[in-house]
């Protein structure tokens, strides 16, 4: 097994399918996909921290909660990259997104 196989990079790197001809859509897709991955990790850490607290294992729980804090920082700063997309640039792709919305993200709501 190599790095790409372990991480399933072929699948991950082929998971972006822009619908519009606009150059900026790839940024939009990758921003949201990576946010979903960070949220997946955050929920994983929170569930484990809850279990550790219930088992009176506070030190590992604190470490996990610290990690969640760093993930949140990562998520907040990632929006700085998306902010380089101007409102007119977003408008150029919005019609191609149909009814989809980030508010539909189950993980975001969690």
N, C-alpha and C positions, 0 to 999 in steps of 0.2 A: 504494500500500500504506500502511496506517496501523498504529499501535501494536498494536491488537488482532489485525489480520491477521498481522502479522509473528510475534507470539508465539502465534498460534492460541488466543487466549484463550477463544473460544467452546468449543472442545474441552476445554481445561484446566479451565475453570470448570464444565463439565457432566460432569466425570469422577468426581464424587462421587455415589454411589448408596447411601445408608443403607438397611439392611435392617430395622432395628428402628424402633419409634416413639420411641425415646429421643433427647432433645435432644443428648446428648453424643457420639453416634456421629459426627457431622460432624467434631468435633474429632479423634477417633480416626483417621478416614479421612485428613483433611488432614495430620495429623502424619506418618502413614506414607507418604503420597504425596510430601510434600516431602522426607522423609528419603531416599526412593528417588531423587529428582531430585538431591539433594546428593551421594549416593553415585555416581550416574552421572557427575557432574562430577569427583568425586574420582578415579574410575577413569580417566577421560579424561586428567586431569592426570598421574596416576602413569604411565600408558603413555607419554605424551609425555616425561616426565622420564627414564624408562628409556632411551628412544631417544636423548635428548640426551646422557645420560651415555655411552652406547655410541659416540656420535659425537664425544665429547670436547668437548661444548658445555655446560660446567658452569654458567655463569652463568644461562642460561635454565632449566636443570634446578633450580637453587637457588630461583629465583622460583616455579617450579611446585610445588616441595615446600613452600615457604612458604604458597602458596595452599592446598595440601592440609591443612596444619596449621590454617589458619583455617576451612576447611570442617569439620574435625573439631570445632573449638570450637563452630561453629554447630550441628552435630548434637547435641553434648552439651547445649548450652543449650536446644535445642528441647525436650528432654525435660522441662524445667522447666514448660513450658506443659502438656504431657500430664499431668504430676504433679498438676495441679489437678483431674483426674478421680479421684474417690475409688474405692476398691475396690468398694463397692456399685454405683457408677455404671458401672464397667467390667463388673461381673457382669450388669447389666441388658442389656448388648448382647452379651456373650460367646456366649450360646446361638445368636444369629443368625449368628455367624461360621463355624459348622460346624467343619470340621477345619483351617481356615486358621490360619496362625501366621507371625509375623515370621521364624521360623527357616527358613521356606521361601524367603526372599528370596535369590536367587542373588547379588545385589550385596552384600548384608550378609555373606554367607559369603566373598566376595572380599576 
